[in-house]
Every structure is written in structure tokens, then in C-alpha cells.
Amino acid sequence: MIIRSRSKNGVLTTILVLSLALLSPLLVGCGKGEAGDGDKSAKSDSTKTKENEKKVDEGVPVKVSRVSRGPISDYVQHTSTIEAEQAVDVYTQATGLVERVLVEEGDHVQAGQVLVKLVDDELRLRSDEARVNYKKLSSSFTRAQGLFDRNLLSREDYEQQKFTLEEAKIRWDRAKLSLNHAAVRSPVDGVIAERMVKLGARISPSNRLYSLVDLKSLIAQVHVPGRDMRFISKGQSARVTTDFLPGETFRGRVERISPVVDPGSGTFKVTIELRDSTYRLRPGMFITAHIVTATRETAVLVPKKAIIYDDGFPHVFVVSDSTATRVRLDIGFEDSENIEVLDGTKEGDHIVVVGQNGLKDQAKIRVIDGPGLRIPAKPDSTEQTQPS
């Protein structure tokens, strides 16, 4: 429709009405498009809501473990350095040139084993000379004794020859001893820790040749605060670990307890005897010793990884009928893996060990792994109902 106006601007009015008439179909089309997009958005939001509700219905995925009974110990923990209780330095008792070096660092040796040999030619000659002289004087004394028995020799001459023979025997023994010292022997069983002697060197009794340690006599000395003295007693067992051998634990035993408290540090010294049949522990290793002060054989045990702390108090989530209930614990002893529960949960309960962080009390859960629990099956969206 064209509307004509008599105003001075009549021409412009006619053009404006005509333009609106031409644009009307386009505006109607746009309105229909916006309505269609709104319907699609509503359907998408509805789908997402249903998916979220489905996830909530399935519950939070968690892993569980069963509360068990077993032994657990209380202990006093301290650090120390391993020492060899029997460690000796080897010296020679002779003077001479080193002819042979028979052992090296790291070699296991036995008591009496020859470690070093000196040039012994001169010593051997002296020993032979002393032996011949002794035998010569021994024959002379035998004749003198016969004469003395027949009263053909005075007692004074007889006693003089007897003393001369004894002196010769002493000189021969000394020569044999010097010859024997030309072979330097180990005083104890052990391992060569350090070698100082060199081939061809001239040595004397003041020269240290070897350092030797007995790996069967390893100890660790820990300094325990005086307030813990009442918990420590001789014969208590100990567990020893070291970063040098990660993942391994060695046994020990409290061997000695000093009766004196150091006034400077307020500690007393406890000596732990270490037991290592594999000989992998070495003097100088830094260790952590756990002295066991008490043991409970049938304690209720919860894995440490299941514990969460709220306001400083330990809690666990106990699982029942796909629901996780937060329970506060009263705990006792603890070790590297478990905590003893005195009250709060019991043997056989199933507790959350993975996924408990962020769980709410009475939260719905879905068990994805756990001993003796059936994992709920997820509904199969592809399954279709057959017509009857």
C-alpha cells in the first residue's frame, strides 16, 4: 500500500512506507530463525543435564582396601654411621725391602694369611748360622755332661757350657722369628680397606702397611635423648635402612647401652650390632635405625594412604552400599605403611584408599578396584528392547 501525504515532505513519506512494506517478509524470516536456534539450545542443555545426572547417579570412582589385622611395632628412630667394631692397622715387625704385595683393597683375608713378603735372603742366612752354631754347642754340651757325670769336669765348667748352649738357642729362636716376620700376616679375618705399602719400598716397624676391617663386626652408635632411656633395653631388635641400598631393610640388635648421659647433649649412647650375611653394608654408610620398643601382633591395621586429616585428626571413608561415610579414627602405633586403629573402624571394613581427597561425607561412590567387591556394571546404551 502506498500512502500519499500532502505535506511538503510528501515524497519522502511515500518512499519510507514503501520500504517498510518490502522489508516485512525478511523480518518475519529472521524471527523464525532465532526461534529455531533457541529450541536447539534448550535441547542441548537438557542433554547435558541428563548426562550430569547420569554421572552423579554412577558415583565418584574410587579404589578400596579391606581393614586387616597384623603385627605392628612402635620404635625409636635415629640416624648414625656404620662402623667396624674390629678395625686394625697392619705393621711389620721386621726391617727390609718389600719383595711381594699379595693382596689389594677389597680382598677378603683370613687370620694368618700372608699379605706382604720382604726380601729375606740375609735373614735366612742368619737363621741358618744360628742353627748351626746351636747344634755345634749342643754336641759340646753332651760331651761335657758325660765328663761331669764321671766327675771329670768341674761344676763351674759344666754350668758355663750349659749357659752358652741356652744363649745359642735364644739366638737361633730370634733368627727364626725375624725370618718369620719377613712374611707379614693378617692378624684377623676381614677385608682390606686401604693399602699403603708399595712394591720395592724399604719398610720398618713404624710403617703402616694396611687398614683392615671385619665386616662381621659392624655396629652403629646412636645417641638417644635421655627422656627415651626407659624405652631402650639390651637385646631389643632394630631395623636399619640406608639410602645406599634403597628398598632394603637390615636387622640389628641393641648390644650395649651407656649408663651415662652426656651433660652437653642430654643423650646417652646406644650401640647397635648389625647383621648382614650378604656383606653389602659397609663402614661409613649413613643409616637410619628403628629400635623396636614394643610390638602388637594382632593390631587392626589401616593403610597410611587411606588416611586424610581434618583439623589435625585422622579420618577414613568407610564404604557401605555404594556410600562413603567419613569416620574419625583413634590411632596407636604406626610404621612406614600402616597405622594401628584403636577405635573408629574394624577388621573387614572396606575403606577408600584412592579417590578420597575431595569426597564428602555420605557421598555416592563407584568402586573401580577393591578386594572382594563386585564392580558395578555400567548400563549398555546400545542394548535395545525386543518387541514381545
C-alpha positions as a printed NumPy array, in Angstrom:
array([[  0.   ,   0.   ,   0.   ],
       [  1.221,   3.484,  -0.883],
       [  0.192,   6.367,   1.291],
       [  0.489,   9.805,  -0.182],
       [  1.   ,  12.815,   2.031],
       [  0.211,  16.441,   1.252],
       [  2.989,  17.735,   3.381],
       [  5.945,  19.383,   1.946],
       [  7.871,  16.213,   2.554],
       [  5.311,  14.03 ,   0.835],
       [  7.773,  12.399,  -1.442],
       [  9.911,  11.168,   1.454],
       [  6.87 ,   9.784,   3.338],
       [  5.791,   7.711,   0.389],
       [  9.251,   6.186,  -0.021],
       [  9.507,   5.256,   3.727],
       [  6.197,   3.359,   3.792],
       [  7.128,   1.526,   0.616],
       [ 10.492,   0.442,   2.14 ],
       [  8.837,  -0.954,   5.273],
       [  6.456,  -2.949,   3.154],
       [  9.316,  -4.513,   1.231],
       [ 11.306,  -5.441,   4.413],
       [  8.452,  -7.109,   6.319],
       [  8.948, -10.644,   4.877],
       [ 12.644, -10.517,   5.738],
       [ 11.972,  -9.521,   9.357],
       [  9.49 , -12.359,   9.744],
       [ 12.07 , -14.831,   8.422],
       [ 14.699, -13.668,  10.884],
       [ 12.295, -14.1  ,  13.767],
       [ 11.68 , -17.703,  12.789],
       [ 15.456, -18.379,  12.653],
       [ 16.052, -17.067,  16.15 ],
       [ 13.246, -19.189,  17.496],
       [ 14.788, -22.284,  15.891],
       [ 18.204, -21.614,  17.471],
       [ 16.554, -21.243,  20.873],
       [ 14.909, -24.646,  20.556],
       [ 18.246, -26.291,  19.678],
       [ 19.989, -24.656,  22.666],
       [ 17.27 , -25.833,  25.026],
       [ 17.59 , -29.386,  23.733],
       [ 21.434, -29.263,  24.2  ],
       [ 21.096, -28.011,  27.798],
       [ 18.614, -30.76 ,  28.529],
       [ 21.014, -33.409,  27.168],
       [ 23.921, -32.094,  29.262],
       [ 21.769, -32.07 ,  32.388],
       [ 20.792, -35.673,  31.825],
       [ 24.45 , -36.651,  31.301],
       [ 25.462, -34.903,  34.536],
       [ 22.63 , -36.591,  36.399],
       [ 23.798, -39.915,  34.989],
       [ 27.357, -39.271,  36.227],
       [ 26.069, -38.329,  39.679],
       [ 23.974, -41.486,  39.792],
       [ 27.069, -43.587,  38.939],
       [ 29.026, -42.039,  41.847],
       [ 32.626, -40.92 ,  42.319],
       [ 35.102, -43.601,  41.132],
       [ 37.317, -44.878,  43.971],
       [ 39.605, -47.747,  44.902],
       [ 39.128, -49.539,  48.199],
       [ 41.037, -51.841,  50.541],
       [ 39.996, -54.078,  53.413],
       [ 40.906, -53.321,  57.037],
       [ 43.044, -56.21 ,  58.306],
       [ 44.826, -57.47 ,  61.4  ],
       [ 48.551, -57.98 ,  61.739],
       [ 51.702, -57.141,  63.692],
       [ 52.891, -53.574,  64.101],
       [ 55.687, -52.114,  66.196],
       [ 56.455, -48.877,  67.935],
       [ 60.021, -47.682,  67.59 ],
       [ 62.562, -45.003,  68.344],
       [ 64.183, -43.649,  65.171],
       [ 67.705, -42.234,  64.97 ],
       [ 70.446, -41.782,  62.381],
       [ 74.061, -42.871,  62.562],
       [ 77.082, -44.005,  60.562],
       [ 78.213, -47.617,  60.282],
       [ 81.492, -48.51 ,  61.957],
       [ 83.569, -51.675,  62.03 ],
       [ 83.982, -52.616,  65.666],
       [ 87.052, -54.641,  64.77 ],
       [ 89.29 , -52.488,  62.58 ],
       [ 93.067, -52.874,  62.71 ],
       [ 96.139, -51.377,  61.098],
       [ 98.793, -53.825,  59.943],
       [102.502, -53.182,  60.645],
       [105.635, -55.237,  60.125],
       [107.979, -56.287,  62.912],
       [110.933, -56.568,  60.57 ],
       [113.006, -54.126,  58.548],
       [113.653, -54.784,  54.884],
       [112.692, -54.345,  51.244],
       [109.203, -55.288,  50.022],
       [109.552, -58.204,  47.624],
       [105.889, -59.106,  47.034],
       [102.5  , -57.46 ,  47.691],
       [ 99.955, -60.278,  47.8  ],
       [ 96.577, -58.607,  48.491],
       [ 94.763, -55.495,  47.344],
       [ 91.949, -53.287,  48.621],
       [ 88.638, -55.132,  48.79 ],
       [ 90.221, -58.581,  49.168],
       [ 88.859, -60.84 ,  51.899],
       [ 91.626, -62.279,  54.054],
       [ 91.831, -64.77 ,  56.912],
       [ 93.789, -64.546,  60.133],
       [ 97.364, -65.726,  59.491],
       [ 97.219, -65.159,  55.727],
       [100.415, -63.66 ,  54.242],
       [ 99.853, -60.117,  52.966],
       [103.389, -58.904,  52.179],
       [106.751, -60.657,  51.784],
       [110.076, -58.955,  52.41 ],
       [113.417, -59.833,  50.892],
       [114.627, -62.459,  53.39 ],
       [117.951, -63.72 ,  51.996],
       [120.027, -62.182,  54.795],
       [117.538, -63.196,  57.447],
       [117.556, -66.756,  56.174],
       [121.379, -66.84 ,  56.342],
       [121.32 , -65.545,  59.907],
       [118.804, -68.2  ,  60.843],
       [120.921, -70.936,  59.266],
       [124.052, -69.62 ,  61.004],
       [122.329, -69.575,  64.376],
       [121.019, -73.106,  63.825],
       [124.48 , -74.489,  63.   ],
       [126.056, -72.765,  65.994],
       [123.383, -74.14 ,  68.316],
       [123.876, -77.696,  67.084],
       [127.658, -77.374,  67.49 ],
       [127.312, -76.17 ,  71.071],
       [124.695, -78.838,  71.752],
       [127.199, -81.566,  70.834],
       [129.858, -79.97 ,  73.042],
       [127.45 , -79.824,  75.95 ],
       [126.57 , -83.504,  75.533],
       [130.268, -84.439,  75.919],
       [130.665, -82.069,  78.862],
       [127.691, -83.658,  80.596],
       [129.289, -87.115,  80.291],
       [132.529, -85.819,  81.78 ],
       [130.647, -84.109,  84.589],
       [128.778, -87.316,  85.413],
       [132.149, -89.11 ,  85.803],
       [133.485, -86.277,  87.936],
       [135.961, -85.368,  85.199],
       [134.574, -81.853,  84.762],
       [134.041, -79.228,  87.384],
       [130.574, -77.93 ,  88.102],
       [131.653, -74.431,  87.131],
       [132.757, -75.52 ,  83.643],
       [129.624, -77.628,  83.265],
       [127.339, -74.72 ,  84.155],
       [129.224, -72.398,  81.802],
       [128.714, -74.71 ,  78.802],
       [125.053, -75.116,  79.728],
       [124.508, -71.337,  79.742],
       [126.38 , -70.991,  76.433],
       [124.087, -73.561,  74.836],
       [120.982, -71.755,  76.124],
       [122.216, -68.452,  74.684],
       [122.769, -70.121,  71.307],
       [119.222, -71.481,  71.421],
       [117.87 , -67.99 ,  72.091],
       [119.873, -66.535,  69.171],
       [118.525, -69.242,  66.872],
       [114.938, -68.633,  68.005],
       [115.364, -64.909,  67.451],
       [116.748, -65.504,  63.952],
       [113.832, -67.794,  63.104],
       [111.39 , -65.188,  64.415],
       [112.971, -62.455,  62.285],
       [112.729, -64.721,  59.26 ],
       [109.087, -65.41 ,  60.036],
       [108.412, -61.66 ,  60.325],
       [109.594, -61.222,  56.755],
       [106.166, -62.581,  55.825],
       [103.606, -60.028,  57.108],
       [100.366, -61.81 ,  58.085],
       [ 96.813, -60.675,  58.765],
       [ 96.014, -60.586,  62.493],
       [ 92.248, -61.156,  61.971],
       [ 89.672, -62.208,  59.411],
       [ 88.425, -59.261,  57.411],
       [ 88.573, -57.14 ,  54.284],
       [ 91.418, -54.918,  53.126],
       [ 90.093, -51.365,  53.42 ],
       [ 93.271, -49.495,  52.443],
       [ 96.738, -50.407,  51.153],
       [ 99.695, -48.143,  51.901],
       [102.637, -50.499,  51.212],
       [104.389, -50.326,  47.831],
       [106.464, -52.888,  45.997],
       [110.21 , -52.313,  46.408],
       [109.852, -49.89 ,  49.325],
       [112.033, -50.244,  52.384],
       [109.844, -50.612,  55.443],
       [110.344, -50.768,  59.18 ],
       [108.115, -51.415,  62.217],
       [106.957, -47.775,  62.174],
       [105.367, -48.055,  58.708],
       [101.631, -48.807,  58.421],
       [101.064, -51.287,  55.601],
       [ 97.3  , -51.943,  55.523],
       [ 94.   , -50.982,  57.143],
       [ 91.765, -53.985,  57.647],
       [ 88.121, -54.22 ,  58.778],
       [ 85.992, -57.142,  59.87 ],
       [ 82.625, -56.858,  58.092],
       [ 81.151, -59.367,  60.541],
       [ 81.528, -56.871,  63.38 ],
       [ 79.629, -53.856,  62.052],
       [ 77.967, -51.539,  64.551],
       [ 76.067, -48.259,  64.615],
       [ 76.157, -45.943,  67.591],
       [ 73.091, -43.756,  68.086],
       [ 72.624, -41.029,  70.67 ],
       [ 69.168, -41.263,  72.213],
       [ 67.565, -38.438,  74.241],
       [ 67.566, -39.119,  77.954],
       [ 63.75 , -38.996,  78.093],
       [ 63.66 , -42.18 ,  75.966],
       [ 66.043, -44.14 ,  78.203],
       [ 63.157, -46.011,  79.842],
       [ 62.097, -47.431,  76.47 ],
       [ 65.501, -48.879,  75.492],
       [ 66.873, -52.195,  76.763],
       [ 69.642, -54.57 ,  75.755],
       [ 68.585, -57.209,  73.25 ],
       [ 65.872, -55.157,  71.541],
       [ 65.65 , -55.659,  67.793],
       [ 66.266, -52.887,  65.299],
       [ 65.506, -52.291,  61.628],
       [ 68.16 , -50.49 ,  59.627],
       [ 67.817, -48.772,  56.25 ],
       [ 70.27 , -46.812,  54.134],
       [ 69.979, -44.663,  51.015],
       [ 72.962, -46.559,  49.599],
       [ 70.733, -49.667,  49.289],
       [ 67.213, -48.287,  48.681],
       [ 64.275, -50.563,  49.356],
       [ 66.247, -52.948,  51.568],
       [ 65.978, -53.444,  55.325],
       [ 68.64 , -54.995,  57.549],
       [ 68.341, -56.423,  61.04 ],
       [ 70.141, -55.27 ,  64.142],
       [ 70.196, -55.75 ,  67.898],
       [ 70.852, -53.426,  70.831],
       [ 74.22 , -54.672,  72.1  ],
       [ 75.273, -52.048,  74.64 ],
       [ 73.698, -49.115,  76.462],
       [ 75.863, -46.475,  78.081],
       [ 74.808, -45.802,  81.681],
       [ 75.973, -42.189,  81.42 ],
       [ 74.016, -39.275,  79.935],
       [ 76.125, -36.694,  78.122],
       [ 75.522, -33.448,  80.05 ],
       [ 76.195, -31.376,  76.942],
       [ 73.65 , -33.005,  74.622],
       [ 71.361, -34.725,  77.121],
       [ 71.717, -38.027,  75.247],
       [ 73.057, -41.481,  76.027],
       [ 74.919, -43.779,  73.646],
       [ 73.298, -46.961,  72.341],
       [ 75.377, -49.437,  70.318],
       [ 73.5  , -51.493,  67.724],
       [ 75.066, -54.664,  66.355],
       [ 74.274, -55.009,  62.64 ],
       [ 73.608, -58.324,  60.941],
       [ 74.272, -58.612,  57.226],
       [ 75.088, -62.07 ,  55.91 ],
       [ 75.428, -60.643,  52.383],
       [ 78.227, -58.239,  53.415],
       [ 76.684, -55.343,  51.493],
       [ 76.724, -52.937,  54.412],
       [ 79.98 , -51.018,  54.605],
       [ 81.69 , -48.875,  57.227],
       [ 80.958, -45.208,  56.613],
       [ 77.429, -45.716,  55.259],
       [ 74.831, -43.307,  56.649],
       [ 71.888, -45.272,  58.1  ],
       [ 68.537, -44.808,  59.819],
       [ 67.939, -47.158,  62.746],
       [ 64.475, -48.001,  64.092],
       [ 64.814, -49.53 ,  67.564],
       [ 61.656, -51.547,  68.239],
       [ 60.344, -50.69 ,  71.719],
       [ 57.009, -52.565,  71.605],
       [ 55.093, -54.877,  69.25 ],
       [ 51.408, -55.752,  68.93 ],
       [ 50.849, -58.958,  66.982],
       [ 47.109, -58.649,  66.188],
       [ 46.522, -54.943,  65.71 ],
       [ 43.761, -53.551,  63.474],
       [ 45.669, -52.024,  60.561],
       [ 44.717, -49.328,  58.057],
       [ 46.977, -48.34 ,  55.126],
       [ 48.52 , -44.924,  55.622],
       [ 47.488, -43.889,  52.128],
       [ 43.826, -44.136,  53.179],
       [ 44.186, -41.532,  55.935],
       [ 43.026, -37.957,  55.467],
       [ 43.424, -35.294,  58.129],
       [ 40.776, -32.768,  59.098],
       [ 41.652, -30.206,  61.786],
       [ 44.631, -32.386,  62.659],
       [ 42.542, -35.52 ,  63.287],
       [ 42.848, -38.693,  61.15 ],
       [ 39.795, -39.892,  59.202],
       [ 38.947, -42.585,  56.654],
       [ 35.985, -43.17 ,  54.368],
       [ 34.222, -46.47 ,  55.118],
       [ 32.32 , -47.932,  52.148],
       [ 28.847, -49.462,  52.532],
       [ 26.127, -49.834,  49.859],
       [ 27.946, -47.534,  47.403],
       [ 28.136, -44.817,  50.047],
       [ 31.334, -43.441,  51.621],
       [ 30.973, -42.451,  55.272],
       [ 33.712, -40.354,  56.85 ],
       [ 34.876, -41.813,  60.181],
       [ 37.288, -40.282,  62.691],
       [ 39.98 , -42.647,  63.993],
       [ 41.715, -43.149,  67.314],
       [ 45.174, -44.393,  66.324],
       [ 48.096, -46.129,  68.047],
       [ 51.364, -47.418,  66.588],
       [ 52.398, -46.632,  63.038],
       [ 55.114, -47.742,  60.649],
       [ 56.08 , -46.852,  57.099],
       [ 52.94 , -48.422,  55.561],
       [ 50.217, -48.912,  58.181],
       [ 48.585, -47.25 ,  61.178],
       [ 47.063, -49.117,  64.106],
       [ 43.398, -48.25 ,  64.704],
       [ 42.238, -48.334,  68.315],
       [ 38.725, -47.092,  67.575],
       [ 36.7  , -45.955,  64.574],
       [ 36.807, -48.93 ,  62.225],
       [ 37.13 , -52.691,  62.494],
       [ 38.637, -55.681,  60.726],
       [ 36.869, -56.438,  57.452],
       [ 35.618, -52.913,  56.788],
       [ 36.224, -51.594,  53.3  ],
       [ 37.848, -48.179,  53.15 ],
       [ 38.7  , -45.824,  50.305],
       [ 42.421, -45.741,  49.504],
       [ 42.348, -43.854,  46.185],
       [ 39.963, -41.013,  45.415],
       [ 39.134, -39.989,  48.977],
       [ 40.54 , -36.483,  48.638],
       [ 37.612, -34.188,  47.99 ],
       [ 34.974, -36.764,  48.963],
       [ 32.085, -35.546,  51.07 ],
       [ 30.538, -37.47 ,  53.929],
       [ 27.802, -39.845,  52.661],
       [ 28.973, -39.312,  49.077],
       [ 27.868, -41.804,  46.432],
       [ 30.848, -43.746,  45.094],
       [ 31.583, -46.261,  42.361],
       [ 34.209, -48.894,  43.201],
       [ 36.611, -49.437,  40.324],
       [ 39.025, -51.69 ,  42.215],
       [ 38.985, -53.445,  45.557],
       [ 39.402, -56.864,  47.221],
       [ 36.258, -58.977,  47.33 ],
       [ 33.977, -56.268,  45.945],
       [ 31.935, -56.568,  42.774],
       [ 32.461, -53.658,  40.428],
       [ 29.051, -52.318,  39.365],
       [ 28.438, -52.767,  35.656],
       [ 27.766, -49.692,  33.595],
       [ 24.465, -49.662,  31.653],
       [ 24.865, -50.56 ,  27.981],
       [ 23.413, -47.732,  25.891],
       [ 23.449, -49.884,  22.747],
       [ 21.093, -52.521,  24.188],
       [ 17.574, -52.373,  22.667],
       [ 14.317, -53.867,  23.981],
       [ 12.909, -56.557,  21.694],
       [  9.188, -56.351,  20.944],
       [  7.077, -59.037,  22.626]])
